Amino acid sequence: MNEPTGKSIPSSEQRQWFWEQCGFRIETEVKYGRSVHYWIYPHKHTSDLLFGTKRTSSAPSIDLNNLFKYAVPKLIYFSLAKMEKGYQGKHWISEARVERDGRRYYGEGLADNPEDASFEAIYKALGVKK
């Protein structure tokens, strides 16, 4: 799988892998003879205690709220900054680090908006699905 480049929207496969690294999972049910896929939220973020596990039919959106709620807690370091001059028209830079198996992994993102820069950095730090 290719790494995100800050130039385009991540593929559905990249999004799925990313959110699975953040604790989401997909369940499939058969309803009316059709397979229906649901995104199951990480247990500690389930807010619907009366009805059980929180689930939705679509992947979480890649926005700063979701990134900070589900992805950033997986990291040991995260930064996001807007550059005055920018580079190749991109003004947002992000850096992320994660520790796994006694080693530290690093990712950085450069994009024209904070969501894409953050996603790219975190995606790379989490290990980029091969």
Buried (B, 14 or more C-beta within 10 A) or exposed (E): EEBBEBEEEBEEEBBBBBBBBBBBEEEEEEEEEEEEEBBBBBEEEBEEEEEEEBBEEEBBEBEBEBBEBBBBEBBEEBEBEEEEEEEEEBBBBBBBBBEEEEEEBEBBBBBBEBBBBBBBBBBBBBEBBE
